[in-house]
Every structure is written in C-alpha cells, then in structure tokens.
Amino acid sequence: MAQWDALVDGALASLAARRLLFNTRLIALAPPPPPSETSFAGPGPWDRATVEIQVDRTSIQQWLAANGEVSSQEDDEVNRELILFSGNDYMCLSSHPAVREAAVKAAQDYGMGPRGSSLICGYTTYHKLVEESLAELQKKEDCLLCPTGFSANTALMTALGSISSLLVAGSKPAEDERIAIFSDALNHASTIDGIRLVERQHQAVAFVYKHCDMSHLDFLLSSCSMEKKVVVTDSLFSMDGDFAPLPQLVKLRNKYGFLLVVDDAHGTLLCGENGGGIPELFGCEDDIDICVGSLSKGVGCQGGFIACSTRWKRLILSRGRSFIFSTALPVPVVASVHAAIHVSKKERWRRSVIWEHVQYFASLTKLNVTSPIIVILVGSEEAAVKAHRHLLRSGFLVQPIRPPVVPPNSSRFQIALLRITLSSAHTSDDIRRLVDALAPWLPAQHAEQGCASVSRL
C-alpha cells in the first residue's frame, strides 16, 4: 500500500519537524524464565474452574426479581453454583498453571512493575517481548501493546484521523482532504467511539455500510470522491457470532486501494491453525494492513494490541491519545500474556475442542451456528429476562443482552437476545443440558433469524 506508506511517512515527518515524534523508553528487566514446557492433553481442574462459578445469593435474588416479580421461597433456595456460558475466556488460559506461574514469578521479582505510561517509564523488556510474539503471530512487522482492546481501537482511530490534519496547512483539512472511514454497521463500540472522535475533530468522514453487505460497501466506495479511504470491520462480531467476509473485503481492497483494518478481538488464538486469528483462518494475513486484537478473550489475560508496520506504530504511539495517556500494563500481566501465547501453540487441542462444541450445539439445536458466540433470539425484553431466570434455576449463567449494550427501540433489537459463549472447559453434557433448558425458546429462533441489522454508529 504505497499510497498509505507515503501518507504515514509524511505525517511522521511533520511530527518530527514539530518535535512531536515520540518513542518508548525501554526499561531493562532481567529476561523472564523460559516458558514452562509442561503441557496437558486435555482439560484439567484449572480449566473447569473457569466455568464453574459461585454467585452471591443476593445477586441471584436480584437477577431473579429483575422483571419486577416478587422473589419466591423457591428463588431463595436456588443453588448458587452455576455453569458460566457468558464469558469470553474461550481457550480457558486465564487459569492455566503456566500462566499463573509466569504471573507469580514476575510479581515476586517486580511487584506490579514500573508504573507509568509507556512513553515515560512503563515500557519494559517484557512488553517488548510480547509485542514481538504478537507481531510474529499476526505476521506483521511490528506491534504496539495497549492497556485494553478498547484503547487500542480508539488510539488507532485518532492516529489515523491525525494524518489529514498533519498533512495540511493550518491543521484544518477541507472535507475532501479528510479520511473517509467505511465502518460495518455492527462494529464494536470502541471502533465507533474512535470514529466519532475523529469526525468531531473534522479529520474524518464516516460512512456506515450494512452489516457484511459487500454490495453496499462497493456502492459507497465507488460513490466517494475522497482519496484517503479506510475500511474497518470486526472479524467475529461479538453480539452476532458471524464472521466478516474477509475474502470479499480483500477483493474490494485490491479494487479501490483502501486501508483495511480488522478488529480480531474475538478471533485471536481462537481461530487459525496457529492461533493467528480469523485473518489466518481465511488465509489473508498479508492483505490485512492493520490488525487490532484483545488479550482479555482468547488469550485469557488483559490488554490489547495493534499489529502493524513499524511506521504505523510510530504514528500511533505519537498520536494515539488513549495509548499515550494510559498507564502501561503491569509486568505480571504482560508475563502471563507471554505464557498464554506459548501454551496456545503447544495445546492446540483447545481450539479443536471449541469447534467440536460449536458443531455439537448446532447438531442439537438445528440452528445455523458458525462460531463459539451463539445468539438466541427470545422475543421481547421481558421474555429475555424470563429466559434468564429460567436458566438460573436450571444452573446456568447466560446473560440477556439489552440496552445500552444494544440500541433501544430499533428494528433489529425489538427482539431481545441471549448471548451464549462456548469454551474448551465446557463438556458435551454441559451443552446438552443447556440446550434442554433453552428448549422453550429455540423454536422462535428460526422465525426471527432474518431480522434486519441496524447501524450502531
């Protein structure tokens, strides 16, 4: 993408001329011990602990009374031990012995590590090591470690928007000099907030295309006369469970020459033979210009990252405010991320088990289930609350999805949702019993699958 390389180089030159081009200050720590070579052939008790939970009885009673009904004696006797089907720890790495050991060792050696932003004193050799590991995993030249996935997306969007103001006199670009950002209607809130910010600063203009509708996107791209175009999409949509059509997006990228940004928050480690995510799954890593990811889902830890070229990394860490003004991740957390990535490469069965669960759930329900994120449409908001109550009584924690997570009074979400997530710690028996408990709401799923998507932007 020579055009975008030239734009970024121009922005970097402008920052350098103003003495505003920053870099991280590397704090040298002793190298972490080699990752544990102990691996397991299947789930252990530490895995099961990620889905077997105990909930405070008061919270149970509040949930059961959420629709205004008076709590009954039966409610008071509900078992507090539940099977969790609402988490994002798909690979169950958060409790793995090697991950725990890495965090404990780093905490013993450094406490929570040097506290400060990455540009002052919070960036260490541990952080650099994880960035290198993630860059290799994503097949990118470089990587920037961020405090959260949310901050990664907003940092990227603000840095992207800054290009238009850095390359014009007076820092107020005309509309045709701004960045044209084409965003899927169901992208994550962090992407939307970043786009709204750069729009408000008159650095970008947003165009929302219908969810995964490549014909609509093609039309918007062909109708736009702005030269600097960007398309941004989630890879696996967190509230829908469907995949972005990356191969079709790549074809449009070749046609129009736009910058392609993918948020692979729910695909990292979960998808692809090596855990490289959904770009690896579709075999198009080289066609994704920037890949944003989360470390709090498949990785089971905390944080976010932006896998990109070195020139983009320099721009983001110099203009991405949510990165610049946030304290860096603590060293024990970074050490645990490094261990989790190592474990995911050795224990590949974790990915296999998850996808076997997806197939099993689909076979039991006859639903078109394609990922570990499963959305059950249950009717009204009141119906979702009742379904939630029923599942609690059946021994499962499955959260209903209601405003503000989804927009109120919209055509798409007049039908309330139950969002189910599968992990490698669940068993076939867990899934079978969950499906049995869901039986009263499953027939409605077929009738409502065609409801229209609406923009979240």
Solvent accessible surface area in square Angstrom, and as a share of the most:
residue,aa,sasa,rsa
1,M,74,0.33
2,A,84,0.65
3,Q,80,0.36
4,W,1,0.00
5,D,46,0.24
6,A,66,0.51
7,L,31,0.15
8,V,0,0.00
9,D,60,0.31
10,G,25,0.24
11,A,0,0.00
12,L,23,0.12
13,A,63,0.49
14,S,21,0.13
15,L,0,0.00
16,A,53,0.41
17,A,87,0.67
18,R,116,0.42
19,R,218,0.80
20,L,65,0.33
21,L,51,0.25
22,F,77,0.32
23,N,83,0.42
24,T,28,0.17
25,R,149,0.54
26,L,83,0.41
27,I,60,0.30
28,A,86,0.67
29,L,32,0.16
30,A,64,0.49
31,P,117,0.74
32,P,34,0.21
33,P,71,0.45
34,P,117,0.73
35,P,37,0.23
36,S,38,0.24
37,E,119,0.53
38,T,81,0.47
39,S,55,0.36
40,F,58,0.24
41,A,103,0.80
42,G,25,0.24
43,P,77,0.48
44,G,13,0.13
45,P,104,0.66
46,W,54,0.19
47,D,1,0.00
48,R,56,0.20
49,A,57,0.44
50,T,26,0.15
51,V,6,0.03
52,E,90,0.40
53,I,44,0.22
54,Q,121,0.54
55,V,18,0.10
56,D,82,0.43
57,R,94,0.34
58,T,76,0.44
59,S,35,0.22
60,I,0,0.00
61,Q,54,0.24
62,Q,116,0.52
63,W,69,0.24
64,L,0,0.00
65,A,33,0.26
66,A,52,0.40
67,N,43,0.22
68,G,69,0.66
69,E,79,0.35
70,V,139,0.80
71,S,42,0.27
72,S,50,0.32
73,Q,137,0.61
74,E,106,0.47
75,D,1,0.00
76,D,64,0.33
77,E,122,0.55
78,V,13,0.07
79,N,97,0.50
80,R,91,0.33
81,E,101,0.45
82,L,3,0.02
83,I,19,0.10
84,L,36,0.18
85,F,1,0.00
86,S,25,0.16
87,G,28,0.27
88,N,47,0.24
89,D,31,0.16
90,Y,1,0.00
91,M,0,0.00
92,C,1,0.00
93,L,0,0.00
94,S,51,0.33
95,S,11,0.07
96,H,1,0.00
97,P,34,0.21
98,A,8,0.07
99,V,6,0.03
100,R,124,0.45
101,E,100,0.45
102,A,24,0.19
103,A,27,0.21
104,V,81,0.47
105,K,83,0.35
106,A,2,0.02
107,A,42,0.32
108,Q,138,0.61
109,D,71,0.37
110,Y,62,0.24
111,G,36,0.35
112,M,104,0.46
113,G,14,0.14
114,P,40,0.25
115,R,117,0.43
116,G,16,0.15
117,S,15,0.09
118,S,7,0.05
119,L,14,0.07
120,I,119,0.61
121,C,43,0.26
122,G,1,0.01
123,Y,14,0.05
124,T,0,0.00
125,T,39,0.23
126,Y,7,0.03
127,H,4,0.02
128,K,82,0.35
129,L,57,0.28
130,V,1,0.00
131,E,5,0.02
132,E,89,0.40
133,S,17,0.11
134,L,0,0.00
135,A,8,0.06
136,E,123,0.55
137,L,14,0.07
138,Q,5,0.02
139,K,114,0.48
140,K,34,0.14
141,E,125,0.56
142,D,30,0.16
143,C,0,0.00
144,L,1,0.00
145,L,10,0.05
146,C,1,0.01
147,P,23,0.14
148,T,48,0.28
149,G,19,0.18
150,F,90,0.37
151,S,13,0.08
152,A,0,0.00
153,N,3,0.02
154,T,18,0.11
155,A,0,0.00
156,L,0,0.00
157,M,0,0.00
158,T,11,0.07
159,A,0,0.00
160,L,0,0.00
161,G,0,0.00
162,S,4,0.03
163,I,0,0.00
164,S,1,0.01
165,S,10,0.06
166,L,9,0.05
167,L,71,0.35
168,V,29,0.17
169,A,107,0.83
170,G,65,0.63
171,S,58,0.37
172,K,177,0.75
173,P,8,0.05
174,A,55,0.42
175,E,106,0.48
176,D,95,0.49
177,E,66,0.30
178,R,47,0.17
179,I,0,0.00
180,A,0,0.00
181,I,0,0.00
182,F,0,0.00
183,S,1,0.01
184,D,3,0.02
185,A,5,0.04
186,L,1,0.00
187,N,0,0.00
188,H,68,0.30
189,A,54,0.42
190,S,1,0.01
191,T,0,0.00
192,I,7,0.04
193,D,59,0.30
194,G,0,0.00
195,I,0,0.00
196,R,121,0.44
197,L,69,0.34
198,V,0,0.00
199,E,62,0.28
200,R,200,0.73
201,Q,83,0.37
202,H,110,0.49
203,Q,23,0.10
204,A,2,0.02
205,V,28,0.16
206,A,21,0.17
207,F,55,0.23
208,V,45,0.26
209,Y,1,0.00
210,K,125,0.53
211,H,32,0.14
212,C,35,0.21
213,D,46,0.24
214,M,30,0.14
215,S,88,0.57
216,H,45,0.20
217,L,0,0.00
218,D,38,0.20
219,F,126,0.53
220,L,31,0.15
221,L,2,0.01
222,S,72,0.46
223,S,73,0.47
224,C,17,0.10
225,S,107,0.69
226,M,12,0.05
227,E,137,0.61
228,K,27,0.11
229,K,25,0.10
230,V,0,0.00
231,V,0,0.00
232,V,1,0.00
233,T,1,0.01
234,D,7,0.04
235,S,0,0.00
236,L,3,0.01
237,F,0,0.00
238,S,11,0.07
239,M,31,0.14
240,D,26,0.13
241,G,5,0.05
242,D,45,0.23
243,F,45,0.19
244,A,1,0.01
245,P,23,0.14
246,L,0,0.00
247,P,55,0.35
248,Q,86,0.38
249,L,0,0.00
250,V,17,0.09
251,K,143,0.61
252,L,16,0.08
253,R,27,0.10
254,N,108,0.55
255,K,130,0.55
256,Y,59,0.23
257,G,29,0.28
258,F,1,0.00
259,L,3,0.01
260,L,0,0.00
261,V,0,0.00
262,V,0,0.00
263,D,7,0.04
264,D,0,0.00
265,A,17,0.13
266,H,11,0.05
267,G,0,0.00
268,T,1,0.00
269,L,0,0.00
270,L,0,0.00
271,C,1,0.01
272,G,12,0.12
273,E,133,0.60
274,N,59,0.30
275,G,0,0.00
276,G,2,0.02
277,G,0,0.00
278,I,0,0.00
279,P,4,0.02
280,E,29,0.13
281,L,90,0.45
282,F,75,0.31
283,G,59,0.57
284,C,8,0.05
285,E,23,0.10
286,D,126,0.65
287,D,41,0.21
288,I,4,0.02
289,D,27,0.14
290,I,0,0.00
291,C,2,0.01
292,V,1,0.00
293,G,1,0.01
294,S,3,0.02
295,L,0,0.00
296,S,43,0.27
297,K,36,0.15
298,G,1,0.01
299,V,0,0.00
300,G,11,0.10
301,C,27,0.16
302,Q,80,0.35
303,G,1,0.01
304,G,0,0.00
305,F,0,0.00
306,I,0,0.00
307,A,0,0.00
308,C,1,0.00
309,S,25,0.16
310,T,55,0.32
311,R,81,0.29
312,W,8,0.03
313,K,24,0.10
314,R,69,0.25
315,L,0,0.00
316,I,0,0.00
317,L,2,0.01
318,S,2,0.02
319,R,75,0.28
320,G,0,0.00
321,R,144,0.53
322,S,34,0.22
323,F,5,0.02
324,I,24,0.12
325,F,148,0.62
326,S,33,0.22
327,T,68,0.39
328,A,6,0.05
329,L,12,0.06
330,P,22,0.14
331,V,1,0.01
332,P,10,0.06
333,V,36,0.20
334,V,1,0.00
335,A,8,0.06
336,S,9,0.06
337,V,1,0.00
338,H,35,0.16
339,A,6,0.05
340,A,0,0.00
341,I,4,0.02
342,H,43,0.19
343,V,4,0.02
344,S,0,0.00
345,K,75,0.32
346,K,82,0.35
347,E,2,0.01
348,R,104,0.38
349,W,45,0.16
350,R,0,0.00
351,R,14,0.05
352,S,59,0.38
353,V,30,0.17
354,I,0,0.00
355,W,62,0.22
356,E,105,0.47
357,H,14,0.06
358,V,7,0.04
359,Q,130,0.58
360,Y,67,0.25
361,F,0,0.00
362,A,22,0.17
363,S,60,0.39
364,L,66,0.33
365,T,10,0.06
366,K,155,0.66
367,L,11,0.05
368,N,122,0.63
369,V,22,0.13
370,T,66,0.38
371,S,0,0.00
372,P,0,0.00
373,I,4,0.02
374,I,5,0.02
375,V,21,0.12
376,I,0,0.00
377,L,15,0.07
378,V,9,0.05
379,G,23,0.22
380,S,59,0.38
381,E,86,0.38
382,E,101,0.45
383,A,25,0.19
384,A,0,0.00
385,V,6,0.03
386,K,92,0.39
387,A,0,0.00
388,H,6,0.03
389,R,16,0.06
390,H,67,0.30
391,L,0,0.00
392,L,1,0.01
393,R,90,0.33
394,S,41,0.27
395,G,20,0.19
396,F,2,0.01
397,L,16,0.08
398,V,0,0.00
399,Q,66,0.29
400,P,16,0.10
401,I,16,0.08
402,R,81,0.30
403,P,57,0.36
404,P,135,0.85
405,V,82,0.47
406,V,4,0.02
407,P,39,0.24
408,P,80,0.50
409,N,145,0.74
410,S,18,0.11
411,S,65,0.42
412,R,26,0.09
413,F,20,0.08
414,Q,123,0.55
415,I,33,0.17
416,A,7,0.05
417,L,4,0.02
418,L,0,0.00
419,R,18,0.06
420,I,0,0.00
421,T,4,0.02
422,L,1,0.00
423,S,9,0.06
424,S,1,0.01
425,A,4,0.03
426,H,8,0.04
427,T,57,0.33
428,S,61,0.39
429,D,68,0.35
430,D,2,0.01
431,I,0,0.00
432,R,102,0.37
433,R,88,0.32
434,L,0,0.00
435,V,13,0.07
436,D,85,0.44
437,A,10,0.08
438,L,0,0.00
439,A,53,0.41
440,P,89,0.56
441,W,40,0.14
442,L,20,0.10
443,P,93,0.59
444,A,44,0.34
445,Q,11,0.05
446,H,98,0.44
447,A,85,0.66
448,E,57,0.25
449,Q,85,0.38
450,G,75,0.72
451,C,44,0.26
452,A,64,0.50
453,S,50,0.33
454,V,37,0.21
455,S,51,0.33
456,R,41,0.15
457,L,54,0.27
